């Protein structure tokens, strides 16, 4: 019956292990009753066993059962198991047992040895739990102690009983009451062990859960602290960058402003050249500062993408035309191919798209001394409001990029070759910024492998198709015929493909022209001086009315020939874009004759209060406004501006205020809030206030508008931008007064 109970106990612990296989101790506790069951089975058939193992095997499995419990307890307490000590202990038991079996065969000695070993192992188990597991296993420790004490008591009782009656030769032959009680005690202790192990497993789980919960709390606290530190560092960084932006841009505003004022005066050729060089250097420095600020904004996650509807023809034209002078000076050809562009109007961030194109084209121009540059744009045709991929390729024929240097191509503050840095300059931030901007717009950039000399960059990003065909507002001609006369095969091919994409019939002409030309549009490439005379001869004898587009270099004076006025020829400078070609069919296709310019400034007589603390910027802004015939009053701080407005009668109030944001005593933000909220300045509630700030960080415009300012102009001040903002404010003010 005891044997059946031990087998049932073994099955229970096996199921406990199957349910808790991640708790390593349960494996040893499940093996322990199995060994104990084997021990009892072997005791039952002891007389059937060979004499050589008759007494050794049962005792060996009995001791292994307790040792497995000991090992399981070490694992439950998450302690290193002293395998060497256990092996020595078990080895000593086997050695002594073999002596009492094969050398001096004595049942009493073997039984006493077994009972003493059982007592020692039980004490070891109890000591392990007491030392390492008592706080965690409070309930199960009590049950294990009772079980061990119970079996140890009967084991010692039987041992002393054998000493007094040494006649019995084996446990099977021992029919005394104490022997039976000892066997029953083993069964009872095993049952108590089962309860103890089940409870211990639960206590282990609870302890682990508490530990994990504690770790989670600590991790959450650490994350919260790290988040607070990161936010604090981000705030400090943003404040530092804002201050640095202001401190750097303020003197640059003075430099560029003074140079613009200087260039507006009559200078001799050498003086004008020096002033232009200084102005170019100042703008170059401003570009470096903008790159660093952009990189910092991207790195800190402050840069946002502002999507709006954009005319791609217009955007590309404005970008490439900005390189016209540099291309002309270096005698480089830039071919712009938009024939694969299926949508002219899309939604994207025009500022960032322009920044990417400008950066790549700037590098292409910088690193190319002779040859041809190419800009290709393409996007697939999709439904209106659907998303498509805008792909752009910038290809040059310059110095190229060495294969071993390509891995650091898009890394920050690194150049592919130190020698190029010395020769061409640069911060090493341009391509890193371009890559980050592409990723912000769900795209990327790569260097395309090519066997041709130079570099080939390809970038793409997501755009949203908008209404409007390739002709835009211009009326699409039905079957218009276009003739192209050019000595450049690349330009000829691009122009023809572009017109064919627009639905026109394109034909290539060659010199000399034979017969009359009956085409609706004639494209003349007059950039080659050796062919200009023949082209002029063809124009002189040309009859009929048609639109003519002449492509001329900037130094070329051929457009002053009478034939140009006779045929009202539209002149464009390279690079030629799709916008130039489309406008040939509209009423505003370039400038045929110069329009008379009215000398009167649109801001004449406007009264402006200028709040600016920097003396240099005071001079620059005052002179700029004076050149527009604006009446200027100067305040050197926000407080002085507020006091001046309070002292003015309502009829003498300025038409608008130009407010610097960073000033002593009272800054522009506080001064604006005071103007908008003070009862004494009720008449100034709707007075337009334009922020003048050297802080170019993201969110500055929102900050200015939130405190009550009406507009925003960043420093260095560009005259056309400031004038346009002032006119807009005055128009809005007039519209508000008429409502």
C-alpha positions as semicolon CSV with decimal commas, in nm:
position;residue;x (nm);y (nm);z (nm)
1;X;0,000;0,000;0,000
2;X;0,287;0,237;0,083
3;X;0,439;0,154;-0,254
4;X;0,115;0,246;-0,431
5;X;0,107;0,573;-0,241
6;X;0,463;0,655;-0,349
7;X;0,376;0,579;-0,713
8;X;0,072;0,810;-0,689
9;X;0,296;1,076;-0,535
10;X;0,543;1,033;-0,823
11;X;0,265;1,084;-1,077
12;X;0,145;1,397;-0,898
13;X;0,493;1,550;-0,902
14;X;0,541;1,456;-1,267
15;X;0,223;1,651;-1,349
16;X;0,355;1,940;-1,136
17;X;0,671;1,941;-1,347
18;X;0,475;1,928;-1,674
19;X;0,275;2,233;-1,565
20;X;0,587;2,423;-1,449
21;X;0,866;2,317;-1,680
22;X;1,023;2,662;-1,660
23;X;1,083;2,599;-1,286
24;X;1,388;2,375;-1,292
25;X;1,343;2,250;-0,934
26;X;1,020;2,066;-1,023
27;X;1,214;1,830;-1,253
28;X;1,427;1,705;-0,962
29;X;1,126;1,686;-0,730
30;X;0,943;1,474;-0,991
31;X;1,241;1,239;-1,026
32;X;1,273;1,197;-0,647
33;X;0,952;0,990;-0,587
34;X;1,030;0,786;-0,898
35;X;1,361;0,686;-0,740
36;X;1,184;0,625;-0,409
37;X;0,929;0,403;-0,587
38;X;1,213;0,208;-0,748
39;X;1,375;0,179;-0,406
40;X;1,059;0,029;-0,255
41;X;1,009;-0,204;-0,553
42;X;1,365;-0,326;-0,517
43;X;1,312;-0,381;-0,146
44;X;1,002;-0,587;-0,232
45;X;1,194;-0,816;-0,466
46;X;1,519;-0,804;-0,276
47;X;1,547;-1,185;-0,245
48;X;1,502;-1,220;-0,623
49;X;1,801;-0,996;-0,696
50;X;2,152;-1,125;-0,753
51;X;2,353;-1,139;-0,435
52;X;2,605;-0,886;-0,564
53;X;2,346;-0,603;-0,588
54;X;2,076;-0,730;-0,352
55;X;2,153;-0,485;-0,073
56;X;2,325;-0,209;-0,272
57;X;2,061;-0,115;-0,533
58;X;1,764;-0,047;-0,298
59;X;1,971;0,174;-0,066
60;X;2,138;0,348;-0,359
61;X;1,800;0,458;-0,512
62;X;1,668;0,553;-0,168
63;X;1,956;0,794;-0,109
64;X;1,932;0,928;-0,467
65;X;1,567;1,020;-0,398
66;X;1,667;1,247;-0,110
67;X;1,966;1,392;-0,298
68;X;1,735;1,488;-0,587
69;X;1,513;1,672;-0,336
70;X;1,826;1,852;-0,211
71;X;1,930;1,956;-0,565
72;X;1,575;2,076;-0,637
73;X;1,582;2,290;-0,322
74;X;1,908;2,455;-0,433
75;X;1,748;2,540;-0,769
76;X;1,433;2,669;-0,599
77;X;1,650;2,900;-0,387
78;X;1,836;3,008;-0,705
79;X;2,169;2,898;-0,562
80;X;2,459;2,720;-0,726
81;X;2,429;2,345;-0,664
82;X;2,744;2,214;-0,479
83;X;2,773;1,913;-0,709
84;X;3,126;1,830;-0,595
85;X;3,023;1,813;-0,228
86;X;2,715;1,609;-0,311
87;X;2,918;1,368;-0,527
88;X;3,177;1,321;-0,249
89;X;2,901;1,271;0,006
90;X;2,718;1,014;-0,208
91;X;3,045;0,844;-0,302
92;X;3,137;0,808;0,066
93;X;2,795;0,653;0,134
94;X;2,841;0,398;-0,148
95;X;3,194;0,313;-0,033
96;X;3,091;0,246;0,328
97;X;2,783;0,055;0,210
98;X;3,000;-0,166;-0,011
99;X;3,225;-0,239;0,289
100;X;2,922;-0,342;0,500
101;X;2,796;-0,552;0,211
102;X;3,098;-0,724;0,059
103;X;3,365;-0,706;0,328
104;X;3,176;-0,719;0,657
105;X;2,821;-0,823;0,566
106;X;2,604;-0,683;0,842
107;X;2,237;-0,578;0,810
108;X;2,244;-0,368;1,123
109;X;2,544;-0,171;1,003
110;X;2,385;-0,113;0,662
111;X;2,055;-0,004;0,816
112;X;2,221;0,231;1,061
113;X;2,431;0,373;0,777
114;X;2,116;0,431;0,570
115;X;1,930;0,595;0,857
116;X;2,222;0,819;0,947
117;X;2,268;0,917;0,581
118;X;1,895;0,988;0,555
119;X;1,918;1,205;0,866
120;X;2,223;1,395;0,736
121;X;2,061;1,453;0,393
122;X;1,738;1,569;0,560
123;X;1,937;1,810;0,774
124;X;2,118;1,936;0,463
125;X;1,782;2,000;0,288
126;X;1,651;2,180;0,595
127;X;1,970;2,392;0,623
128;X;1,951;2,487;0,253
129;X;1,593;2,607;0,286
130;X;1,660;2,779;0,619
131;X;1,964;2,966;0,485
132;X;1,855;3,057;0,132
133;X;1,477;3,021;0,108
134;X;1,319;3,094;0,444
135;X;1,194;3,448;0,365
136;X;1,052;3,336;0,028
137;X;0,920;2,989;0,122
138;X;0,770;3,054;0,465
139;X;0,476;2,809;0,439
140;X;0,649;2,532;0,244
141;X;0,952;2,555;0,477
142;X;0,730;2,458;0,772
143;X;0,583;2,162;0,580
144;X;0,926;2,039;0,466
145;X;1,057;2,073;0,824
146;X;0,764;1,862;0,957
147;X;0,817;1,599;0,686
148;X;1,191;1,577;0,743
149;X;1,148;1,570;1,119
150;X;0,885;1,299;1,093
151;X;1,093;1,063;0,877
152;X;1,414;1,141;1,067
153;X;1,248;1,056;1,399
154;X;1,134;0,713;1,281
155;X;1,466;0,650;1,104
156;X;1,665;0,717;1,422
157;X;1,414;0,509;1,625
158;X;1,460;0,214;1,393
159;X;1,836;0,253;1,398
160;X;1,846;0,235;1,779
161;X;1,604;-0,060;1,769
162;X;1,837;-0,255;1,536
163;X;2,126;-0,195;1,770
164;X;1,930;-0,367;2,046
165;X;1,816;-0,661;1,822
166;X;2,079;-0,746;1,558
167;X;1,918;-1,081;1,462
168;X;1,733;-0,950;1,149
169;X;1,936;-0,978;0,826
170;X;1,726;-0,758;0,593
171;X;1,453;-0,493;0,599
172;X;1,221;-0,733;0,415
173;X;1,256;-0,986;0,696
174;X;1,205;-0,718;0,959
175;X;0,839;-0,751;1,064
176;X;0,864;-0,538;1,377
177;X;0,622;-0,250;1,440
178;X;0,901;0,011;1,417
179;X;1,009;-0,121;1,077
180;X;0,651;-0,095;0,951
181;X;0,618;0,253;1,102
182;X;0,941;0,356;0,926
183;X;0,806;0,246;0,586
184;X;0,476;0,425;0,654
185;X;0,669;0,736;0,759
186;X;0,842;0,737;0,422
187;X;0,504;0,733;0,250
188;X;0,359;1,003;0,479
189;X;0,665;1,224;0,441
190;X;0,638;1,190;0,063
191;X;0,277;1,310;0,077
192;X;0,379;1,609;0,287
193;X;0,664;1,671;0,043
194;X;0,407;1,682;-0,240
195;X;0,208;1,952;-0,063
196;X;0,527;2,138;0,026
197;X;0,661;2,126;-0,331
198;X;0,328;2,243;-0,476
199;X;0,314;2,533;-0,231
200;X;0,683;2,608;-0,288
201;X;0,620;2,628;-0,663
202;X;0,339;2,876;-0,601
203;X;0,560;3,077;-0,364
204;X;0,834;3,072;-0,627
205;X;0,587;3,207;-0,883
206;X;0,468;3,479;-0,644
207;X;0,824;3,579;-0,561
208;X;0,913;3,593;-0,930
209;X;0,604;3,800;-1,005
210;X;0,690;4,040;-0,725
211;X;1,045;4,061;-0,852
212;X;0,932;4,126;-1,207
213;X;0,679;4,381;-1,084
214;X;0,950;4,553;-0,883
215;X;1,181;4,552;-1,186
216;X;0,902;4,695;-1,401
217;X;0,839;4,970;-1,149
218;X;1,211;5,048;-1,134
219;X;1,236;5,036;-1,515
220;X;0,935;5,266;-1,551
221;X;1,084;5,505;-1,299
222;X;1,419;5,492;-1,479
223;X;1,246;5,547;-1,814
224;X;1,049;5,837;-1,671
225;X;1,365;5,993;-1,533
226;X;1,548;5,930;-1,863
227;X;1,253;6,084;-2,052
228;X;1,259;6,389;-1,827
229;X;1,636;6,421;-1,872
230;X;1,602;6,380;-2,250
231;X;1,326;6,641;-2,263
232;X;1,535;6,874;-2,049
233;X;1,839;6,821;-2,272
234;X;1,625;6,868;-2,582
235;X;1,485;7,190;-2,439
236;X;1,832;7,312;-2,348
237;X;1,957;7,220;-2,695
238;X;1,667;7,400;-2,862
239;X;1,725;7,708;-2,648
240;X;2,097;7,696;-2,724
241;X;2,034;7,664;-3,099
242;X;1,778;7,946;-3,087
243;X;2,026;8,171;-2,907
244;X;2,308;8,071;-3,142
245;X;2,083;8,132;-3,441
246;X;2,001;8,478;-3,311
247;X;2,359;8,565;-3,217
248;X;2,500;8,451;-3,554
249;X;2,225;8,577;-3,781
250;X;2,212;8,922;-3,622
251;X;2,564;9,027;-3,736
252;X;2,517;8,851;-4,073
253;X;2,198;9,053;-4,121
254;X;2,406;9,365;-4,071
255;X;2,677;9,249;-4,313
256;X;2,437;9,147;-4,592
257;X;2,215;9,449;-4,538
258;X;2,509;9,694;-4,555
259;X;2,642;9,522;-4,868
260;X;2,301;9,551;-5,035
261;X;2,288;9,920;-4,944
262;X;2,640;9,962;-5,079
263;X;2,552;9,788;-5,406
264;X;2,251;10,016;-5,449
265;X;2,486;10,315;-5,484
266;X;2,694;10,413;-5,787
267;X;3,022;10,222;-5,761
268;X;3,304;10,184;-6,006
269;X;3,364;9,840;-6,157
270;X;3,630;9,733;-5,904
271;X;3,430;9,851;-5,601
272;X;3,119;9,670;-5,727
273;X;3,323;9,353;-5,782
274;X;3,459;9,367;-5,425
275;X;3,111;9,427;-5,282
276;X;2,965;9,137;-5,481
277;X;3,244;8,906;-5,362
278;X;3,177;9,006;-5,001
279;X;2,802;8,955;-5,052
280;X;2,858;8,608;-5,204
281;X;3,085;8,513;-4,911
282;X;2,824;8,630;-4,658
283;X;2,553;8,425;-4,829
284;X;2,789;8,126;-4,839
285;X;2,842;8,158;-4,464
286;X;2,466;8,186;-4,417
287;X;2,424;7,863;-4,614
288;X;2,665;7,682;-4,381
289;X;2,474;7,810;-4,077
290;X;2,144;7,699;-4,229
291;X;2,287;7,351;-4,294
292;X;2,400;7,316;-3,932
293;X;2,066;7,439;-3,800
294;X;1,874;7,208;-4,033
295;X;2,085;6,912;-3,925
296;X;2,029;6,998;-3,559
297;X;1,653;7,026;-3,615
298;X;1,644;6,690;-3,794
299;X;1,857;6,526;-3,525
300;X;1,631;6,652;-3,245
301;X;1,310;6,571;-3,435
302;X;1,207;6,937;-3,453
303;X;1,190;6,959;-3,831
304;X;0,839;6,924;-3,973
305;X;0,721;6,856;-4,327
306;X;0,464;7,111;-4,449
307;X;0,279;6,969;-4,749
308;X;0,103;7,193;-4,999
309;X;0,000;7,195;-5,364
310;X;0,298;7,260;-5,592
311;X;0,355;7,318;-5,964
312;X;0,656;7,095;-6,038
313;X;0,735;7,282;-6,360
314;X;0,750;7,606;-6,162
315;X;0,954;7,455;-5,878
316;X;1,212;7,294;-6,108
317;X;1,238;7,612;-6,316
318;X;1,304;7,831;-6,011
319;X;1,573;7,591;-5,882
320;X;1,769;7,538;-6,202
321;X;1,745;7,903;-6,309
322;X;1,925;7,999;-5,986
323;X;2,232;7,818;-6,125
324;X;2,220;7,999;-6,460
325;X;2,502;8,241;-6,383
326;X;2,732;7,975;-6,238
327;X;2,665;7,738;-6,528
328;X;2,737;8,018;-6,775
329;X;3,063;8,113;-6,598
330;X;3,185;7,751;-6,593
331;X;3,050;7,687;-6,947
332;X;2,853;7,385;-6,827
333;X;2,532;7,256;-6,984
334;X;2,242;7,148;-6,763
335;X;1,976;6,940;-6,939
336;X;1,640;6,925;-6,763
337;X;1,424;6,630;-6,872
338;X;1,063;6,623;-6,744
339;X;0,903;6,420;-7,024
340;X;0,843;6,122;-6,787
341;X;0,661;6,344;-6,539
342;X;0,294;6,238;-6,566
343;X;0,167;6,488;-6,308
344;X;0,259;6,856;-6,306
345;X;0,065;6,946;-5,992
346;X;0,131;6,746;-5,674
347;X;0,124;6,790;-5,298
348;X;0,466;6,798;-5,128
349;X;0,684;7,022;-4,912
350;X;0,819;7,275;-5,166
351;X;1,081;7,417;-4,930
352;X;1,238;7,077;-4,859
353;X;1,205;6,958;-5,219
354;X;1,379;7,275;-5,334
355;X;1,646;7,225;-5,066
356;X;1,717;6,869;-5,187
357;X;1,739;6,971;-5,553
358;X;1,953;7,275;-5,477
359;X;2,196;7,073;-5,268
360;X;2,246;6,799;-5,527
361;X;2,272;7,042;-5,819
362;X;2,511;7,259;-5,620
363;X;2,738;6,957;-5,564
364;X;2,711;6,861;-5,931
365;X;2,812;7,211;-6,044
366;X;3,085;7,236;-5,779
367;X;3,257;6,908;-5,868
368;X;3,222;6,939;-6,249
369;X;3,463;7,155;-6,448
370;X;3,357;7,064;-6,802
371;X;3,081;6,865;-6,964
372;X;2,710;6,818;-6,917
373;X;2,483;6,787;-6,613
374;X;2,143;6,619;-6,624
375;X;1,831;6,652;-6,410
376;X;1,559;6,394;-6,480
377;X;1,217;6,382;-6,314
378;X;0,958;6,107;-6,341
379;X;0,638;5,989;-6,176
380;X;0,374;5,737;-6,274
381;X;0,022;5,843;-6,373
382;X;-0,233;5,780;-6,097
383;X;-0,579;5,904;-6,005
384;X;-0,625;6,247;-5,849
385;X;-0,549;6,249;-5,473
386;X;-0,372;5,912;-5,506
387;X;-0,015;5,868;-5,387
388;X;0,270;5,824;-5,633
389;X;0,649;5,826;-5,620
390;X;0,839;6,125;-5,755
391;X;1,182;6,009;-5,874
392;X;1,464;6,249;-5,958
393;X;1,808;6,178;-6,102
394;X;2,099;6,424;-6,082
395;X;2,386;6,318;-6,307
396;X;2,717;6,499;-6,353
397;X;3,039;6,435;-6,544
398;X;3,271;6,557;-6,271
399;X;3,538;6,400;-6,052
400;X;3,311;6,118;-5,933
401;X;3,330;5,927;-5,605
402;X;3,588;5,662;-5,525
403;X;3,443;5,317;-5,440
404;X;3,628;5,300;-5,107
405;X;3,479;5,633;-4,998
406;X;3,113;5,560;-5,079
407;X;3,035;5,409;-4,737
408;X;3,065;5,753;-4,572
409;X;2,883;5,939;-4,849
410;X;2,572;6,016;-4,642
411;X;2,750;6,045;-4,305
412;X;2,739;6,370;-4,111
413;X;3,041;6,602;-4,105
414;X;3,242;6,382;-4,341
415;X;3,383;6,427;-4,688
416;X;3,465;6,140;-4,921
417;X;3,814;6,274;-4,976
418;X;4,006;6,524;-4,762
419;X;4,164;6,671;-5,076
420;X;3,820;6,769;-5,210
421;X;3,748;6,952;-4,884
422;X;4,061;7,162;-4,927
423;X;3,984;7,235;-5,293
424;X;3,605;7,270;-5,295
425;X;3,516;7,337;-4,928
426;X;3,197;7,225;-4,760
427;X;3,078;7,107;-4,419
428;X;3,000;6,747;-4,512
429;X;2,640;6,798;-4,401
430;X;2,465;6,843;-4,735
431;X;2,406;6,482;-4,835
432;X;2,334;6,378;-4,476
433;X;2,059;6,642;-4,462
434;X;1,927;6,537;-4,804
435;X;1,899;6,173;-4,693
436;X;1,716;6,268;-4,373
437;X;1,477;6,496;-4,565
438;X;1,400;6,218;-4,815
439;X;1,325;5,979;-4,529
440;X;1,098;6,238;-4,364
441;X;0,900;6,245;-4,690
442;X;0,879;5,863;-4,707
443;X;1,163;5,830;-4,954
444;X;1,538;5,778;-4,982
445;X;1,846;5,865;-5,187
446;X;2,116;5,644;-5,335
447;X;2,429;5,662;-5,544
448;X;2,363;5,475;-5,869
449;X;2,642;5,254;-5,999
450;X;2,761;5,375;-6,339
451;X;3,051;5,312;-6,576
452;X;3,034;5,674;-6,697
453;X;3,257;5,939;-6,536
454;X;3,103;6,153;-6,264
455;X;2,834;6,079;-6,006
456;X;2,471;5,973;-6,046
457;X;2,239;6,039;-5,752
458;X;1,880;5,918;-5,748
459;X;1,625;6,016;-5,486
460;X;1,254;5,960;-5,449
461;X;0,973;6,044;-5,209
462;X;0,596;6,016;-5,187
463;X;0,372;6,285;-5,343
464;X;-0,002;6,317;-5,392
465;X;-0,136;6,381;-5,742
466;X;-0,351;6,694;-5,784
467;X;-0,595;6,826;-6,042
468;X;-0,454;7,005;-6,345
469;X;-0,298;6,872;-6,663
470;X;0,054;6,921;-6,793
471;X;-0,051;7,248;-6,961
472;X;-0,172;7,401;-6,636
473;X;-0,366;7,722;-6,699
474;X;-0,237;7,740;-7,057
475;X;-0,465;7,621;-7,337
476;X;-0,347;7,292;-7,481
477;X;-0,301;7,334;-7,859
478;X;-0,456;7,074;-8,083
479;X;-0,190;6,909;-8,301
480;X;0,053;7,201;-8,279
481;X;0,368;7,158;-8,485
482;X;0,702;7,245;-8,330
483;X;1,039;7,280;-8,506
484;X;1,364;7,246;-8,310
485;X;1,691;7,381;-8,445
486;X;1,986;7,293;-8,223
487;X;2,339;7,161;-8,259
488;X;2,314;6,980;-7,923
489;X;2,168;6,628;-7,970
490;X;2,089;6,593;-7,598
491;X;1,892;6,918;-7,582
492;X;1,715;6,841;-7,911
493;X;1,605;6,500;-7,789
494;X;1,473;6,635;-7,456
495;X;1,281;6,923;-7,619
496;X;1,123;6,694;-7,877
497;X;1,022;6,433;-7,620
498;X;0,875;6,704;-7,396
499;X;0,661;6,847;-7,676
500;X;0,551;6,499;-7,786
501;X;0,451;6,427;-7,425
502;X;0,245;6,746;-7,435
503;X;0,063;6,625;-7,748
504;X;0,253;6,828;-8,009
505;X;0,428;6,718;-8,328
506;X;0,800;6,785;-8,299
507;X;1,045;6,800;-8,591
508;X;1,423;6,851;-8,591
509;X;1,562;7,106;-8,841
510;X;1,919;7,139;-8,964
511;X;2,118;7,430;-9,101
512;X;2,098;7,567;-9,359
513;X;1,718;7,595;-9,361
514;X;1,561;7,498;-9,692
515;X;1,228;7,652;-9,787
516;X;0,978;7,828;-9,564
517;X;0,890;7,711;-9,214
518;X;0,522;7,642;-9,156
519;X;0,548;7,526;-8,793
520;X;0,352;7,691;-8,511
521;X;0,655;7,714;-8,281
522;X;1,024;7,742;-8,358
523;X;1,289;7,663;-8,096
524;X;1,631;7,813;-8,179
525;X;1,941;7,709;-7,986
526;X;2,172;8,008;-8,028
527;X;2,427;7,920;-7,764
528;X;2,689;7,820;-8,025
529;X;2,856;8,141;-8,161
530;X;2,971;7,972;-8,484
531;X;2,613;7,902;-8,594
532;X;2,459;8,234;-8,488
533;X;2,515;8,415;-8,818
534;X;2,345;8,140;-9,022
535;X;2,055;8,137;-8,775
536;X;2,018;8,516;-8,805
537;X;2,012;8,489;-9,184
538;X;1,732;8,234;-9,159
539;X;1,538;8,467;-8,926
540;X;1,577;8,765;-9,159
541;X;1,411;8,584;-9,451
542;X;1,154;8,406;-9,234
543;X;0,794;8,502;-9,312
544;X;0,466;8,437;-9,141
545;X;0,360;8,454;-8,776
546;X;0,469;8,195;-8,518
547;X;0,602;8,179;-8,168
548;X;0,982;8,169;-8,161
549;X;1,193;8,079;-7,859
550;X;1,564;8,166;-7,873
551;X;1,802;8,007;-7,623
552;X;2,096;8,245;-7,566
553;X;2,389;8,265;-7,329
554;X;2,401;8,547;-7,075
555;X;2,697;8,721;-7,241
556;X;2,538;8,697;-7,582
557;X;2,426;9,029;-7,739
558;X;2,252;8,873;-8,035
559;X;1,906;8,939;-7,890
560;X;1,952;9,306;-7,975
561;X;1,946;9,225;-8,348
562;X;1,649;9,377;-8,539
563;X;1,524;9,029;-8,633
564;X;1,439;8,962;-8,268
565;X;1,213;9,265;-8,247
566;X;1,070;9,190;-8,594
567;X;0,951;8,840;-8,494
568;X;0,893;8,927;-8,123
569;X;1,124;8,644;-8,024
570;X;1,114;8,520;-7,666
571;X;1,464;8,489;-7,518
572;X;1,546;8,243;-7,242
573;X;1,876;8,158;-7,080
574;X;1,990;7,802;-7,018
575;X;1,895;7,574;-6,861
576;X;1,573;7,532;-7,061
577;X;1,284;7,383;-6,864
578;X;0,941;7,241;-6,933
579;X;0,793;7,566;-6,803
580;X;0,974;7,761;-7,079
581;X;0,834;7,527;-7,345
582;X;0,476;7,527;-7,214
583;X;0,467;7,907;-7,194
584;X;0,537;7,931;-7,566
585;X;0,165;7,867;-7,619
586;X;0,044;8,119;-7,361
587;X;0,015;8,492;-7,361
588;X;0,298;8,540;-7,111
589;X;0,573;8,340;-7,280
590;X;0,869;8,535;-7,153
591;X;0,952;8,900;-7,195
592;X;0,942;9,016;-7,558
593;X;0,976;9,387;-7,482
594;X;1,067;9,539;-7,146
595;X;0,774;9,678;-6,951
596;X;0,802;10,035;-6,828
597;X;0,881;10,048;-6,458
598;X;0,699;10,294;-6,236
599;X;0,960;10,469;-6,019
600;X;0,722;10,526;-5,730
601;X;0,751;10,282;-5,441
602;X;0,428;10,100;-5,344
603;X;0,517;10,174;-4,980
604;X;0,562;10,549;-5,027
605;X;0,429;10,749;-4,732
606;X;0,371;10,444;-4,510
607;X;0,448;10,515;-4,141
608;X;0,649;10,243;-3,967
609;X;0,762;10,206;-3,607
610;X;1,087;10,006;-3,604
611;X;1,171;9,836;-3,271
612;X;1,535;9,720;-3,297
613;X;1,815;9,730;-3,038
614;X;2,115;9,645;-3,259
615;X;2,272;9,967;-3,398
616;X;2,389;9,805;-3,721
617;X;2,051;9,650;-3,789
618;X;1,890;9,987;-3,709
619;X;2,094;10,146;-3,987
620;X;2,031;9,863;-4,235
621;X;1,655;9,851;-4,177
622;X;1,617;10,229;-4,169
623;X;1,806;10,275;-4,496
624;X;1,614;9,991;-4,660
625;X;1,282;10,145;-4,556
626;X;1,398;10,492;-4,656
627;X;1,477;10,364;-5,006
628;X;1,108;10,268;-5,030
629;X;1,011;10,621;-4,914
630;X;0,877;10,488;-4,584
631;X;0,856;10,720;-4,281
632;X;1,047;10,548;-3,997
633;X;1,034;10,601;-3,622
634;X;1,292;10,413;-3,415
635;X;1,251;10,243;-3,076
636;X;1,551;10,071;-2,912
637;X;1,351;9,829;-2,697
638;X;1,008;9,676;-2,665
639;X;0,929;9,901;-2,367
640;X;1,022;10,212;-2,560
641;X;0,800;10,100;-2,850
642;X;0,505;10,050;-2,610
643;X;0,567;10,391;-2,447
644;X;0,587;10,563;-2,787
645;X;0,256;10,411;-2,896
646;X;0,091;10,519;-2,572
647;X;0,215;10,875;-2,622
648;X;0,092;10,903;-2,983
649;X;-0,252;11,042;-3,067
650;X;-0,467;10,801;-3,266
651;X;-0,426;10,992;-3,594
652;X;-0,045;10,977;-3,563
653;X;-0,020;10,600;-3,501
654;X;0,206;10,411;-3,745
655;X;0,058;10,197;-4,022
656;X;0,255;9,898;-3,900
657;X;0,527;9,795;-3,653
658;X;0,847;9,604;-3,731
659;X;0,929;9,428;-3,403
660;X;1,261;9,261;-3,327
661;X;1,201;8,963;-3,098
662;X;1,523;8,965;-2,890
663;X;1,563;9,301;-2,714
664;X;1,670;9,414;-2,365
665;X;1,432;9,550;-2,099
666;X;1,125;9,413;-2,279
667;X;1,151;9,169;-2,572
668;X;0,929;9,171;-2,879
669;X;0,698;8,895;-2,756
670;X;0,613;9,072;-2,430
671;X;0,580;9,408;-2,604
672;X;0,333;9,259;-2,854
673;X;0,125;9,098;-2,579
674;X;0,118;9,431;-2,397
675;X;0,007;9,616;-2,711
676;X;-0,272;9,366;-2,776
677;X;-0,404;9,357;-2,418
678;X;-0,344;9,702;-2,268
679;X;-0,660;9,917;-2,227
680;X;-0,447;10,225;-2,301
681;X;-0,365;10,087;-2,647
682;X;-0,718;10,004;-2,758
683;X;-0,652;10,178;-3,091
684;X;-0,357;9,944;-3,158
685;X;-0,546;9,616;-3,121
686;X;-0,552;9,565;-3,500
687;X;-0,218;9,736;-3,572
688;X;-0,011;9,503;-3,796
689;X;0,305;9,387;-3,616
690;X;0,569;9,203;-3,820
691;X;0,826;8,998;-3,628
692;X;1,190;9,046;-3,724
693;X;1,378;8,755;-3,573
694;X;1,717;8,594;-3,615
695;X;1,580;8,274;-3,460
696;X;1,533;8,036;-3,753
697;X;1,433;7,735;-3,544
698;X;1,117;7,536;-3,617
699;X;0,818;7,676;-3,431
700;X;0,939;8,037;-3,412
701;X;0,668;8,151;-3,653
702;X;0,403;7,984;-3,436
703;X;0,550;8,148;-3,126
704;X;0,534;8,491;-3,290
705;X;0,178;8,448;-3,412
706;X;0,067;8,304;-3,077
707;X;0,173;8,618;-2,888
708;X;-0,029;8,838;-3,123
709;X;0,208;8,930;-3,408
710;X;0,059;8,954;-3,758
711;X;0,353;8,843;-3,975
712;X;0,703;8,702;-3,963
713;X;1,031;8,777;-4,146
714;X;1,354;8,598;-4,055
715;X;1,696;8,757;-4,056
716;X;1,904;8,821;-4,257
717;X;1,628;9,039;-4,400
718;X;1,571;9,001;-4,773
719;X;1,436;9,326;-4,916
720;X;1,179;9,163;-5,146
721;X;1,051;8,934;-4,868
722;X;1,011;9,221;-4,621
723;X;0,843;9,443;-4,881
724;X;0,600;9,166;-4,979
725;X;0,512;9,099;-4,613
726;X;0,455;9,470;-4,544
727;X;0,230;9,507;-4,850
728;X;0,034;9,197;-4,745
729;X;-0,019;9,335;-4,393
730;X;-0,133;9,673;-4,528
731;X;-0,376;9,510;-4,773
732;X;-0,520;9,289;-4,497
733;X;-0,553;9,593;-4,270
734;X;-0,735;9,791;-4,539
735;X;-0,966;9,498;-4,609
736;X;-1,049;9,470;-4,239
737;X;-1,132;9,840;-4,213
738;X;-1,373;9,825;-4,508
739;X;-1,573;9,535;-4,362
